[in-house]
Structure formats: C-alpha cells, structure tokens
Amino acid sequence: MDILHFDDELVILQRSATELVIYCRLAGIAVTISWPTHNGVKIKASGLRAWLLARGLFIECFCGFTSHRTERKPCRFVVSKVTGDVFGFCHYAQARCLFKINLTEVHDTCLLTSEYPDLPTLARREAPDMDILLVVFTLHGYPHQDLAPHFEGYAREHNSRYPAGTHQLSGPLLTRRPSNAHGGKALRIGAISGRSRHPTLATSRLTSFLPAVLCKQRPHIVAVLVATLGFRVTDSDLLNPRSLSLGRYQLEEAESLSNMSLRIAPMPMPRPAPLAS
C-alpha cells in the first residue's frame, strides 16, 4: 500500500470515527485509543492537553508519516472561537499534513475509555514501558485487514522517547469555522436507520466529510466508512459513485443546507416476478 493511498484512508478514517483514531508511531499503523477518564468521568476536551502534559504525552500529527517518518511533531490543539470546540491540527501553523480531529465531538461520541492506572505522571519521575505495550498489542494478533485496531493501554506518544522539550502544543483561537473538506466538494454522511418503515436519522453526531472526487476515484474508501456505520460491504457491492448499492441499502446524493449530503436509506426491494400461468 503506497504512502499517499494509506494517508488518504487514514485521514478519512480519523475524521469519520466516533472514537479517537490517531497514527501510532510505536506500532507503525493507525490505532484507536481510549479517551482518558478520572473517577469514571471523561476528561473534558478542554482539559485534555493538561492531562497529557502532566504525563509527558502528546499526539503526533501526520507529518512524520508523510515524510517517511523522519519528523516527529506533536499536533497543535486549537480552540474555535466560533463554536468553542477543541481541535487537533498539524504541528505547523501553515499545515503540512491533513491531520485534524474535533476533540470535542470525539469526547461526546466515544465509548472506549480508560483511567490508565499504570501510566505515571511526570511528578513520579517514571516513564511507562512502551516496548511492553507494543509486545502485548502485537501478540493480540489483530487481523491484517483491521483498520485502526484498539491499542489498549496506549495513551499517546511519551516524550521519554523523543528529543528534550517535546510536548503537546497549543495554538491561538480559531476565528472561523475550520474547513472539513478533504479537498473538493464536501459530502456530509448521516446514519439513517433502515429498521423502521420510515427511515429516520439515527444520530446527528455521526457525521463526516468526503470530497466528491474521492467517491468517484476510490469508492472502496466509502465502503470502509459505511462499514463503520454498521453495514457490511465489499468492493463488488459498489456500482457507481452517485448511487452505491450496499446490499439492501443505498447511498444517495441529496442537498442538505449548503453541503452535499450522502444519506443511507433502505433500497426498495424488487417485487417478485408473477408466476407463469
């Protein structure tokens, strides 16, 4: 799998996931990690940077991946002045990679959480054994086709393995709404329940953005994304970019406010042919 291909899949997977998906340098793949908690309560997105700093942790942006792993750069946390949401962006002010997470949304939607009891704070002057974590993760034997498997116990990268001064960054307030498009026209994806007679929106938080060109050039990425909504699909199920057949379900383009909407709705079942008399 070439770097550009994987990078596109990683960007889309990260932006569509309801869990926290990042590139893990330790494992060399994209992984899903648990949101930290304290006494069973999720750490707020606005307090995540302080939680990371207290433990010598940071989230790396995609620059190290896109530059053949030569750079190791923490992403930059930024607060939107418009919405108040906390975002993670590329390390550089003029972004060099497509890393972007709405941490506030992930906080609200994620189900995987952890107290990380074995993770020491910097005050204890101890560093976690990252190699042991990697061995346990590797021995778990995740299927090769799994996208972003859950890396239990891995909280983020630890600065003990990086140059002195490496830490989680923060940036200025955003004075505009951040762009959600991965280039091209944005497509909003909403999960539509197909169980009822009249399909209804299952959740308004389960949204993502895809460029129309990606749907045309790489429909398998759409299949991966739709699979995260609970639909089992294969490449052979995809017919064309405007009306993708997914078994009994179908993705249809439709207008929704200022965005193109890609909604999942039940496909009409074909009527049985009349019996020959």
N, C-alpha and C positions, 0 to 999 in steps of 0.2 A: 504494500500500500504506500503510495507516494506521499510526501510530506504535505503538499498542498491539499490533496484529497482528504487526508486524515484531519488536517487543520479545519477544513470546512465542516466536516462531520462533527468535530469537537465543538466548534463554535455553535452550531445549531443545537447539538445535544445540550450544551450548557445553558443556552437561552430558553430552551423549551422545558427543561426539567423542573419538577416541583421540589426536588431535593438539591443539595449543594454538590454540584459537579465541577471538578477542577482537574487540571493536568497535574499529575503527581510525578515529580522528577525521580523520587525514590523508586517507584515501581516502573516508571517509563511509559505509563499509559494514563488515560483518563479514568478517574475513580469517583465514586460517590462517597462523601464523608458525612458523618453525623454532626448535627448542629449542637453546640455546647449548651449545657444546662447547669443551673445551680439550684440545689434542693428541689430538683424536678421541674424547675421553671426555665424555659428557654431564655438564654441571654438575648437581650434586645439587639437589633441590628445596629443601633446607635452605640451600643456598648461592646460590640464585637472586637473593635480594634484594641480597646483597653484590655480585654480578656486575652487577646493574642500577645500583646506587648508584655503582659505580666508573666507569660510563659515562654517568651523568646520565640514565638511562632510568627509566621507570615504566609500569605497566599501568594504564590508566584503567578505572574501573568504569562502569556503565551510567547513572549519574546525569546526565552531560552529554547523553546521548542521550534519556533520558526527559523531560528538562526543556528540550527544544527546543535543546539544545546550548549552553545558557548557562553551565552549570557545567563545570569541568574538574577532576575529582577523581581522584587516584590511588586504586586499590583498597588494601585493607589485608591484608597477609599475616599469617596466624594459624596457630599450631601446635596440633594436637589433643593434649591431654594423655592422651587415651584411646588413640589409635592411633599418635600420632607423625607423622601425615600433615600436610603443609603445605597450607593452603587460601588462596585469594584471595577476600575478601569485599568488600562495599560499603565505601566510604570512611568512612561514618558508623557509630558504634557501634550505634545503632538504625537498622538498614538501611533505606535509602530506595529501593533498587533490588534486583533479583533476581540480581545478579552473584554467581556462585560457581564456583570452579574447584578441584578437588582436584589440586593441582600434583604431588603425589607420584605419583598414578595416571597423569597425563599423562606425567611423566618416564619411567615404566615402559613405556608403550604407544606413545609417539610414534616415528615413523620419520623425520620431517623434522628434520634437524639442520644446524647451521652454526657455523663458527668465527667468523663475522662479521669477516673480516680487515680490512675497510675502516671498521670502527667504532672511532673513537679513544676512549681513556679520558680522564677529566677531567684527568689529570696532563699530557696533551699540550696542554691548553687549546685544543682544536679541537672544532668541532661538525660532525656529519655533515650533508651536503646533502640534507635531506629532500625538497626540491622535485624534485631529480633522481630520487630513488627513486620518487616519485609519477608522474613523467613516464614512466619505464620501465615501471612497473606498468600505467599507462593504455594505453600503446602495445602492450602484450602482447595486448590485445583479448580479454579473457575473455568467454565467452558471458554474456548478461544473466541467464540462469537459473541460473548457477553460484552455489551457496551457499558463502560463505566461501572464495574462491579463495586460493591460496597467494601471499602477498606476499613475494617473495624479497628478502632484504637488509633488510627492515623488522624491527627487533628489538623495538620498542615505541616509545612516545612519548618524545621528547627534551626535557629541561627548558629547552633554549635557546629554545623557542617558547612558554614558559609564564612566569607570574609567578615572581619570585625566591623560592627556598625550596621550590619544588615538587619532591618526591622520592617514592620508593617508601616507603610506610608499612608498619609492622608493628604488631601488636596483642598483647593478652595471650593466655595459653594458653587453649584451649578445654577446659572441664572436662566436656563432654558430647559425644556424637556429634552432628555437625551434621545438621539435617534435610535430606533430599534431595528432599522433595516440593515440587513447584511449585504447592502448593495442592491440597487434595483427597487422595484415596487414592493412594498411590504404586504404580506398576507397575514391576516390575523386568524389563528386557529382556535376554535372553540370546541369543547367536547359536548356533543349532543347525545343525549340518552336515546337509544333505539328500542328500549324495552316497552315504552308506553305507546299507545295508539297515535298520539300526537307528540312527536319528539320535542323535548324541552332541553334548555341549556342545563347541563349537569353542574357546572361551576364556572363562574365568570373569571376566576383567578387562573384557570389553566389556559393560558394564552401564550402564543409565541409569534415570532415574525420570521417570514421566509421571503426571499426575493422570487418573483415570478420566474426568472431565468433558471433558478435552481430547480424549480419544479419541472421545468422542461428538460434541463440537461442532466439532472441527477435525481430521477424520481425515486430511486432506492432510499435516498435520504428522507424523503417524505414518508416512505414506508416505515423507516425506523422511528420517525417522530410519531406517526399514527399508532405504531405498536405500543408506544409509551402510554397512549390513552386507553389501552386495554384491547386493542384489535390485533388479531394475529394475521399478518400479511406476508406475502412473498413477492419476489420480483415479478413472477408470472401473473400476479393479480393486477399489475398496473397496466392500464390500457392506454391512456393518453393524459397529458398534463391538465386538461380542463375538466375532465370527468374521470377520476381514477376509481376503478372498480375494486372494492375491497370485500370480496365475498358478498354478503348481504348488505354491505354498507357502501356508501359512495361519497367522495369528496366533491363538492360543487363550489364553483366560484360565485360569489354574490357580493353586492355592495353593502358595506356596513360603515356608516358615517363617512369619514374621509379615507378609510382603509379598505382594501380589498379583503373580503372575508372568505376564508376557506372553511366551510362548515361540514360536519359529518352528519349525515342523515340516512335513515334506512332506505335501501333501494326497493322499489316496487317489485314484488315477487311476480314472475311470469305466470300467467294463467295457464292451467293445464290444457293441452290440446283436446278438442272434443273427440269423443270416441267415434270411430267409424261405424256407420250403421250397416 
